[in-house]
Amino acid sequence: MKSKDESQTGTATGVTEMVVVALRRIIRAIDLRSRYLVTRYGLTGPQLIVLKELSANGGCCVSELTKAIHLSQATATGILDRLERRSLVRRERSNQDRRRVLVWLTEAGEQLLADAPPLLQEEFTREFNKLHNWEQAQILSSLQRLVSMMEAKGIEATPILATGPITATSDGTKAFLGEEPQGAEASARPSETVGSKGSARAQGSAPRVIHQGKNAP
């Protein structure tokens, strides 16, 4: 017959395993959505966020865009460069102030955005807002405690649920997810992708969720 201490230890172990499984499911859900977005539409999560913001507030300058999507100007500029190379956005100088460069969606960008699925955080936000205030506060408190326990408090993060570096190209995200990059972006700079030696897939571990904030390269 098990002692009281042994029973408590077994119960604690069971709860711990359930928590780890729940975390793994969250990571997996983000991973699967990122895979679908890249393979089906050739977009990363941050690129889709930029397209959505430009659709809602077209004709804005880069500084206004960065404030709206919580990214640094350097990061947003890199994303815009890649979208412009695909003719999904265009930049032009303002007629009122020639010093201001405005960003617009192109017709191709509007079409791609119309076909693209909603962002994962949009679905999460919709469901989260249905909860009572005390439930939201409880979830926030628990997640903050998890962040502290995993020694992740010092990691800068943006409110984007996506796998791979924020500045990665679609092929860079494919490489991060362990898929074979194709197309012109396959030659992305090493600093923007996770190569075979450093990738989670190559090391035999589960795909990682990486958030890069204001100091992203």
N, C-alpha and C positions, 0 to 999 in steps of 0.2 A: 504494500500500500504506500502511495506517495505521501511524503510529508507536506506540510502546509507551504514551506519554503519552495519545495520542488514544484508544487502546483502553481504557485505564484510566478516562478521563473518560466514555466511552460506557457502560462497565459501571456506574460510579457513578451516572450519570443514570438508567440502567435500574432499579437498585436503589431509588433515591430515588422514582421513579414508582410502583414496586410498594408501597413503604411508604405513600405518599400514598393509593393506591387502597385499601389495607387499612384505613387510618384512615377513609376515606370509607365503606367498607362497614360499619364499626362504627357510625358516625354514622347511616347509613341504616337499619340494623337497629333502633336505638333509636327513630328517627323513625317507622318503620313500626309498631312495637309501640305507641307512644304514640297514633298515629292510630287504630289498631284499637280500643284501649281506650276512647278518647273517643267515637268514632263508634258503636261497638257497644253500649257499656255506660254512656256518659255519665260516666265516671270518669277522673280523672288518676292518674298513677302514685302520687304521694304519698297521694291519697285511698284508693286500693286498699291501700296499705301500712297505713294507719290501720285500715281495716276488718279486715284480716287480723290485726293485733295485738289488736284488741278481741275478735275471735273466739277467739283463743288465750288471752287473759287478760282476759275481760270483767269489768266491775265495778271497773276501776282508775281512779285519779284522773289528772288531766291531767299532773301532774309525773312520775308513773310511766310514763305513755305516752310522754312526750317523751324520757325516758332510753332507753326500749326502741327507739325508731325514730330516734334521733339528730337530733331537730329541736328548735328553741327552743320555749319555751312559747307565745310569741306566734304563731309559725307554726302550731303544732299546734292552738291555739285557733281560728285562722282557718279551718283545714281542718274542724274539728269543727262550727263554725258553719254551714258550707255543707252538710255531711252531715246536720246536724240539720234544716235547712230542707227537705231532701228526705225527711225522716222515716226516714233510714237509721240514725241513732244517737239515743240519748236520754241526757239528763243528769239525775241526781237526787241529792239529799243522802243521805249515809250515815246509817243508823239508829243506828249506834254513835257516830258523831262528826258532828254536824250541820255542822261547819265544812268537812268533806270533801265534794266533789262528785264522784260516780262516773259513769263513762261506760259505756254498754252498747250493744250492737247491737240494733236492732229486728228484728222478723220480716222486714220488707222488706229490711233490710240483710243479714240472713243469707241470704235468697233470692238477692239480687244477687251476693253473694260466692260462693255455691255455683255460680252460672253463669259467673262471671268466670274468665278464663284465669290461669295462674300468672304471677308477676312475672318480667320478663326477668332480673333479677339472681338469682332462684331457679334458673333454668335454667343460668345462667352458673356459679353457685356449685356446682351439682351436677357439672358437667363439670370445673370447675377442681379440685375436690377429688379427682378421679380421677388427677390428675397426680402425678408424683413431687415430693418436696420441692424438688429442685434445679431442676425445670422451673418450679415456682411462683415460686421465688426469681428465676429468670432473667426471667420475664415481668414480675415486679414491678420489677426493676432497669431493664429496658428501658422500661417505662411511666414510671417516675420520671424517666428521662433525657429522654424525650419531653416530659414536663411542663416540665422545666427549659428545654429547647430552644425551646419555644413560649411561654416567659415566662409560664407559668400557675401558678407556685408560690405566688403570693400570693392566688389565688382560693380562697375557702372552698367546700367541697363536702361534700355528704352522700352516703352510700352508696346512692343511688337512680339507676337507669338510666332516665331519662325526659327528654323534651324539654319546654321551656317552664319558666317560673319555678315554683319549688316551691309558692308560694302561689296560683298561678293557679287559676281556676275551670275547669270543663270547656270552657266557651265561650271562656274566655281562652286555653286551650291550642289550641283550634281556630283562633282568630285568629292565634296564633303560628305555627301550621302552614300558614296561608294559606287556611283554610276559613272559610265564612260562619257566624258564630255564630248560634244560634237559642235561643229560650226566654228565661226570666226572667233568666238570667245574662248575657245579651248586653250588659247595661248595667253590667258589672263596672267597678270603678275603673280608670282608666288606668294606675295604678302596678302593677296586677296583671296586665296584659296587654301584649303588644307590638303596638302599633297599626300601621296600614297604612304610616305614614311611617317607622317604625323597624323594621318586620319584615324578616326575612331574605328572605322571599318577594318583598316589594315592592322590595327593592334588587337583586333578580336573583341573589342568592347562595344557596348551599345552606342548608337548615335547620340551625340551630345547636343545640348541646347546651349548655344553661345550667344550672349547678348553683349554688344559693344555699344557704348554710349558716345559721349561727346568727344572722347579721345580716340575714336576709331580711326584707323589709317585711311 
